[in-house]
Amino acid sequence: MRVDSITSQVKKPTKVKAKRWSRFKRDYELYLFLLPIIIIYLLFKYYPMYGVQIAFKDFSPSRGIWGSEWVGFKHFIDFFNSYNFWTVIMNTLSLSFLSLLFGFPAPIIIAIMLNQMLGKTYKKFVQTVIYAPHFISTVVLIGMLNVFLSPNSGMVNHVITLFGGEPILFMADEEWFRPLYILSGIWQETGFATIIYLAALAGVNPELHEAATMDGASKWKRVWYVDIPSILPTIVILLILALGNIMSIGFEKAFLMQSDLNYATSNIIPTYVYEMGIQKAQYSFSTAVGLFNSLINIVLIVTVNRIAKKMTETSLW
């Protein structure tokens, strides 16, 4: 009996290996398609992680990464004790949460509205109009804001002065930085984000709508009890990803909108890392700040994923 059990245990791994090899031979074209993506990720995502260790060293370009002195958590402590630590953190969090609060529901609402449209021509026209801003680069977008909101020649200030008001320095006023950042982001990205929700709505079983109509449900009730529950898993997945990236605000847009006059509200973690790392050449300190930001994102995405899994049984893993 023991000999039979031992031989069966030896045969099992060989069978598993044979099955894996046969699957690889059958689907090798798919693995070849994946190979460029794997190489790109290894080169541009994982290999740069080698340099993260300078966050724990007093990095000197002349000594290199390995030759620099090890200082442990010194740079993290310096960041936590810096005078603008809470300002940078609160600016980042407030901008992220407000963008999520006003920006996340917008594509859901628009997708539901487009899904209820009957006129195909008008529907395609609306889709084209709201998709187009996504293809405008961030530099061009900020240039458009500067033109439209200029205190001298801007269209918005012309309307304000027409009604007896005083011109407003929108791009220089710290109180207007967050509204302009959030509203311009909603205008630019909402249309493109609706594609995912429209695809999810296209997969809703028409028989559910027919049954609800037969029961006398209005259009609003069919949206509330049929459409929204059907796309809820998609909403949860995208919400998890959005909350997991709550600390990862795009650098380019905030940097282009930043000025000395609105610095108090526009100084967020990405711009702070650029300032300390590139402008002031404090490489180890800026790396520590960026690593701290990444760790917060990892903790957030794991936590939100667990909460979503318990509440909705939908999660990333």
Residue pairs with C-beta under 8 A, 6 or more apart in sequence:
24 31
50 65
51 65
51 287
52 287
52 291
53 65
54 65
54 68
54 283
54 284
54 287
55 75
55 76
55 284
55 287
55 288
55 290
55 291
56 70
56 71
56 72
56 73
56 75
56 284
56 288
57 65
57 68
57 69
57 70
57 71
57 284
58 68
58 69
58 71
58 74
58 284
59 65
59 68
59 283
59 284
59 287
60 67
60 68
60 69
61 283
68 284
71 284
75 284
75 285
75 287
75 288
75 289
76 288
76 292
78 285
78 288
79 85
79 285
79 288
79 289
79 292
84 267
84 272
87 264
87 267
88 267
88 268
88 269
88 272
89 269
91 265
91 266
91 267
91 268
92 247
92 249
92 268
92 269
93 246
93 247
94 178
95 178
95 181
95 182
95 249
95 254
95 268
96 246
96 247
96 249
97 246
98 178
98 182
99 181
99 182
99 185
99 249
100 242
100 243
100 246
102 182
102 186
103 182
103 185
103 186
103 189
103 190
104 238
104 239
104 242
106 186
106 190
106 193
107 190
107 191
107 193
107 194
107 196
107 197
108 197
108 231
108 235
110 130
110 190
110 191
110 194
111 194
111 197
111 198
111 201
112 197
112 201
112 223
112 227
112 228
114 123
114 126
114 127
114 194
114 198
115 198
115 201
115 227
116 219
116 223
117 123
117 126
127 191
127 194
129 191
130 190
130 191
130 194
131 191
131 192
131 195
132 191
133 141
133 187
133 188
133 189
133 191
134 188
134 189
134 191
134 192
136 144
136 188
138 250
138 252
138 253
138 256
139 252
139 256
141 184
141 188
141 253
142 253
142 256
142 257
145 170
145 171
145 180
145 184
145 257
146 171
147 153
147 154
148 154
148 155
148 156
149 156
149 157
149 168
149 170
149 171
149 180
150 157
151 157
151 167
151 168
151 169
151 170
152 167
154 170
156 170
157 167
157 168
160 166
160 167
160 168
161 167
168 176
169 261
170 176
170 180
171 180
171 257
171 259
171 262
172 259
172 261
172 262
173 261
173 262
174 261
174 262
174 263
174 264
174 265
174 266
175 265
176 262
177 257
177 262
177 265
177 266
178 265
180 257
181 253
181 254
181 257
184 253
185 253
196 234
196 238
197 231
197 234
197 235
200 230
200 231
200 234
201 227
201 230
201 231
203 230
204 226
204 227
204 230
204 231
205 230
208 226
208 230
209 222
209 226
212 221
212 222
212 225
212 226
213 222
217 225
232 312
232 314
233 312
233 314
236 308
236 312
236 314
236 315
237 314
237 316
239 304
239 308
240 301
240 304
240 305
240 308
240 315
240 316
241 301
241 316
243 300
243 301
243 304
244 297
244 298
244 300
244 301
244 304
244 305
245 297
245 301
246 297
246 300
247 269
247 293
247 296
247 297
247 300
248 270
248 293
248 297
249 268
249 269
249 270
250 270
251 270
251 271
251 274
254 266
254 268
254 270
254 271
255 270
255 271
255 274
257 266
258 266
258 267
258 271
259 266
267 275
269 289
269 290
269 293
272 289
273 286
273 289
273 290
273 293
274 286
276 282
276 285
276 286
276 289
277 283
277 285
277 286
277 287
278 286
301 316
305 315
305 316
305 317
306 315
308 314
308 315
309 315
